[in-house]
Amino acid sequence: MKIQPAKATIGTRGFTLLELVAVLSIAAILLSIGVPNFYGFIQNQRIVTITNDFFYALNLTRSEALKRGQRVDLVPISRQDWSQGWMIFLNQDNLKERRADDKTSVIFEHALTVNGLDIKTQLTDNSHQYIAYNGTGRSHTDQNAQQPQLGVWQFTLNKQIRLVKVGFLGRPRVCNPVADPKTCQFNNTTD
């Protein structure tokens, strides 16, 4: 038996212009529906990441204070604006801010460059932006080492909002005011 090679069919067709236009129209409609939702998803992930980075910085500040047995502070890099980033430093002299020439005391630094990010704070001691932990892992104010530095940070990016709250014992927590409106409020520093 002889095997015959396959013959190419001459009448092979591609897509017609009408079929191509129909497929492109359907793709355009699906993209116009999906892109705004995808943008909202990206913004939500950005705010979650930034909030978790700050939460990590608070926990690192507290654990470094416990490990070293002395005061460690978390402050904004630009002194008053948290949206540019934050820094953790060993505060041996109980200063209100780190000396610019003292690079040895810096434990961790996290710079931010996110357009549209707004961070508001409410702290027990609002004389300057900081949170200080002592060697026992408790937060405290500059005025009184026995008074806890309670606080709440509100992170806003477009319409996405997350809060980080530090309670009486100095333990931070992250919350979403949309998902938990009763206990996750910016105007409430008690936790």
C-alpha positions as CSV (number, residue, x, y, z in Angstrom):
1,M,0.0,0.0,0.0
2,K,1.4,3.3,-1.0
3,I,1.0,6.4,1.3
4,Q,-0.1,9.5,-0.5
5,P,1.3,12.8,0.7
6,A,-1.3,15.3,1.9
7,K,-2.4,17.8,-0.6
8,A,-2.7,21.5,0.4
9,T,-6.2,22.8,0.1
10,I,-6.4,25.7,-2.2
11,G,-9.6,27.3,-0.7
12,T,-8.1,28.0,2.9
13,R,-9.7,31.2,4.2
14,G,-8.7,33.6,7.0
15,F,-11.0,36.0,8.9
16,T,-13.2,38.4,7.1
17,L,-13.0,42.1,7.9
18,L,-16.5,41.9,9.5
19,E,-15.4,39.0,11.8
20,L,-12.3,40.9,12.8
21,V,-14.2,44.1,13.6
22,A,-16.7,42.2,15.7
23,V,-14.0,40.5,17.7
24,L,-12.2,43.8,18.3
25,S,-15.4,45.5,19.3
26,I,-16.1,42.8,21.9
27,A,-12.5,43.1,23.2
28,A,-12.8,46.9,23.5
29,I,-16.1,46.6,25.5
30,L,-14.5,44.0,27.9
31,L,-11.4,46.2,28.4
32,S,-13.5,49.3,29.1
33,I,-15.3,47.4,31.8
34,G,-12.2,45.7,33.3
35,V,-9.6,48.5,33.3
36,P,-11.3,50.7,35.9
37,N,-11.8,47.7,38.2
38,F,-8.2,46.8,37.7
39,Y,-7.1,50.3,38.5
40,G,-9.1,50.2,41.8
41,F,-7.5,46.8,42.5
42,I,-4.0,48.3,42.0
43,Q,-4.7,51.2,44.3
44,N,-6.1,48.9,47.0
45,Q,-2.9,46.8,46.8
46,R,-0.7,49.9,47.0
47,I,-2.4,51.2,50.2
48,V,-2.3,47.7,51.8
49,T,1.4,47.4,51.0
50,I,2.2,50.9,52.4
51,T,0.1,50.3,55.5
52,N,1.8,46.9,56.1
53,D,5.3,48.5,55.6
54,F,4.4,51.0,58.4
55,F,3.0,48.3,60.6
56,Y,6.3,46.4,60.1
57,A,8.2,49.5,61.0
58,L,6.2,49.9,64.3
59,N,6.8,46.3,65.2
60,L,10.5,46.6,64.4
61,T,10.8,49.8,66.5
62,R,9.2,48.0,69.4
63,S,11.3,44.9,69.1
64,E,14.5,46.9,68.8
65,A,13.7,48.7,72.0
66,L,13.1,45.4,73.7
67,K,16.2,43.9,72.3
68,R,18.5,46.8,73.2
69,G,16.7,47.7,76.5
70,Q,16.6,51.4,75.6
71,R,14.5,54.0,73.8
72,V,14.0,53.6,70.1
73,D,12.0,56.1,68.0
74,L,10.0,55.9,64.8
75,V,9.8,59.4,63.1
76,P,9.0,60.7,59.6
77,I,12.1,61.3,57.4
78,S,11.0,64.9,56.7
79,R,10.2,65.6,60.4
80,Q,6.5,66.3,60.0
81,D,5.3,64.5,56.8
82,W,5.0,60.7,57.0
83,S,4.1,60.4,53.3
84,Q,7.8,60.8,52.4
85,G,8.8,57.8,54.5
86,W,10.0,57.0,58.0
87,M,13.1,56.2,60.0
88,I,13.8,54.1,63.1
89,F,16.7,55.3,65.2
90,L,18.2,54.6,68.6
91,N,17.4,57.6,70.8
92,Q,20.0,57.5,73.5
93,D,19.8,61.1,74.5
94,N,15.9,61.4,74.4
95,L,16.1,64.0,71.7
96,K,13.0,65.3,69.9
97,E,14.6,64.4,66.6
98,R,17.7,62.6,65.4
99,R,20.8,64.6,64.9
100,A,21.5,65.1,61.1
101,D,25.2,64.2,61.5
102,D,24.5,61.0,63.6
103,K,24.3,58.2,61.0
104,T,25.3,55.4,63.5
105,S,21.9,55.6,65.4
106,V,19.8,54.8,62.3
107,I,18.4,51.3,62.5
108,F,16.1,51.3,59.5
109,E,14.9,53.8,56.9
110,H,12.0,53.5,54.4
111,A,11.5,56.2,51.8
112,L,8.3,56.6,49.9
113,T,7.5,58.2,46.6
114,V,3.8,57.6,46.0
115,N,1.8,60.3,44.3
116,G,-1.4,61.1,46.0
117,L,-0.6,59.5,49.3
118,D,-1.9,61.3,52.3
119,I,-1.1,60.3,55.9
120,K,-2.8,62.0,58.8
121,T,-2.0,61.3,62.5
122,Q,-3.6,61.8,65.8
123,L,-1.1,61.2,68.7
124,T,-1.3,61.7,72.5
125,D,1.7,64.0,72.2
126,N,1.3,66.0,69.0
127,S,4.3,68.4,69.7
128,H,6.1,66.6,66.9
129,Q,5.5,63.4,64.9
130,Y,7.0,60.4,66.6
131,I,6.4,57.2,68.5
132,A,8.9,56.2,71.1
133,Y,9.3,52.8,72.7
134,N,11.2,52.2,75.9
135,G,13.2,49.1,76.8
136,T,10.1,47.3,78.1
137,G,8.3,47.6,74.7
138,R,5.8,50.3,75.8
139,S,5.2,53.5,73.9
140,H,5.6,56.7,75.8
141,T,5.6,60.5,75.3
142,D,8.5,62.9,75.5
143,Q,6.9,64.8,78.4
144,N,6.4,61.8,80.7
145,A,8.0,58.3,80.3
146,Q,5.0,56.8,82.2
147,Q,2.3,58.3,79.8
148,P,1.7,56.0,76.8
149,Q,1.9,57.5,73.3
150,L,-1.4,56.4,71.8
151,G,-1.9,57.1,68.2
152,V,-3.7,56.5,64.9
153,W,-2.3,57.0,61.4
154,Q,-4.7,57.3,58.5
155,F,-3.3,56.3,55.1
156,T,-5.3,57.5,52.1
157,L,-4.6,56.9,48.5
158,N,-7.4,58.0,46.1
159,K,-10.5,56.5,47.8
160,Q,-8.7,53.7,49.6
161,I,-8.2,54.2,53.4
162,R,-6.4,52.1,56.0
163,L,-5.6,52.9,59.6
164,V,-2.8,51.8,61.9
165,K,-3.5,52.2,65.5
166,V,-1.2,52.0,68.5
167,G,-2.9,51.1,71.8
168,F,-2.2,51.5,75.5
169,L,0.4,48.7,75.6
170,G,2.2,50.0,72.4
171,R,1.0,47.2,70.2
172,P,0.0,48.3,66.7
173,R,-2.8,47.0,64.6
174,V,-4.1,47.6,61.1
175,C,-7.7,48.1,60.3
176,N,-10.0,49.0,57.4
177,P,-12.7,51.6,58.3
178,V,-15.0,50.3,55.5
179,A,-14.9,46.7,56.8
180,D,-15.0,47.6,60.5
181,P,-16.6,51.0,61.1
182,K,-17.3,50.5,64.8
183,T,-13.7,50.0,66.1
184,C,-11.7,51.5,63.1
185,Q,-12.2,55.2,63.4
186,F,-9.6,58.0,62.9
187,N,-11.0,60.2,65.6
188,N,-10.6,57.5,68.2
189,T,-7.1,57.0,69.6
190,T,-8.1,54.7,72.5
191,D,-7.7,51.1,71.4
